[in-house]
């Protein structure tokens, strides 16, 4: 029994003690102060924006009444063959940085929501 334990534990100990060498740093990976370069790496900068940065502003959504919508949007809804037949459930004025648009939620006969976005001139937006 003792020989069996020796045959199992000695090779296991040798394998564990050898390791895979990943914790060793070659001389090319050291800077002039002897520090590992891997310790000094920063987050990648993609298109000028660090992955750790968060947007400065969240979009501001304010509910508006149908009569407070721009005239261009209300006339577009009235003249549209589909939207004119649907009930306008909610309308939001959304300000995202310098962009301002309107999110309108319509309800179909089957009680399904259709969300449509327009700019202030009544142009349909694809978000």
N, C-alpha and C positions, 0 to 999 in steps of 0.2 A: 504494500500500500504506500509506503514511504517513497519507493522508487517511482511509482506512478505520479505522485504529487510533484516530485522533483522534475519529472519529464514534462509535466504540464506547466508548472510555474516558472521554470528557468527560461524556456523559449518565450513565454508571455512577457516576462520581465525584460528580456533583451529587446523584444519588439517595441515595448512601451518606452524604454529608455533611449532607443535610437531616434524616435520621432520622425517627422517628415521634413525637418529642416526649414520650415516656413518661418520660424521665429528668429532665424539667423539673418543678419543684414550684411550684404556684400559691401565692399569698399566703394563701389560705384553709387550705392544708394545713400551714402553719408555725405552731408554737406561739410563745409570747411570747419565747422565747430564740432563735428563728430556726432551731430544729431541725425536721426533717421529722417529722410525726406518724406516718407510716408506720413510722419506725424505732423508735418507742416502743410499738407495739401488742403486746399479750401474746396468748397462746393463748386461744381461746374457752373459757368455762367452761360446760359442759353439765351441767345438773342438779346443780350444786355440785361437780362433779368435773372437774378439769383433765385434758385429754387426755394430759398428760405424767406424770400420777400413775400409779403402779402399785399393785395391791392389796398390802396389808400382809402378808397371809398366803396361802400356798398351801394348798389342801386337803390334809389329812394322811390318807393311806390306810394302814391296817394290816390285814394279812390275818388273818382269824379262822377258827377251825375251826367246823364245822357245830354241834357240841355247845356252843360258846360263844355262839351266836346267842341273842338274847332268845327266851323261851318263846313269845311272841305270834307271832313270825315263823316259828318251826319248826312250830307248830300250824297256821298259815295254809298253809304249804307242804304239810303232810301232808293237809290237807282240800281243797286245790285240785285240780280234775280234770286240769289240764294240768301244773302244776308237780310234782305228786306222781309223775308218770310219767317225769320227766326226771332226769338225773344232775346233781347240784350239783358244778360244777367248782371254782369259787373263791368265796370270800365275803370282802368287805372292809368294815371299819368306816371310814367317812369322816367326818372332822370338818372342816367348812368354817366358820370363825368360830365362831358360837354354834350352828350347825346340826349335828346328828349324824344320819347315816343309814347304811344298809347297801346296798352294791352286791353283788348275787348274780349269778353267771354260771352258767347252765345249758347243758348240751349236749344237742342233739336226736339222734334216731337217724341223721339225715343229717350228723352232725358239725358242725352249725351252732350258733353261740353265741346265747343269749338272755340279755340283761342286764336284770335287774329291780331296782328300787330301792325300799326300804322305810324308813319312819321306825322309831324304836325301839318303837312301839306296834303295828307290823305293818300300817300303812296304806301302800298302794301310792302311790309318788311318781311324778310326771311331771317329768323333768328336761329 
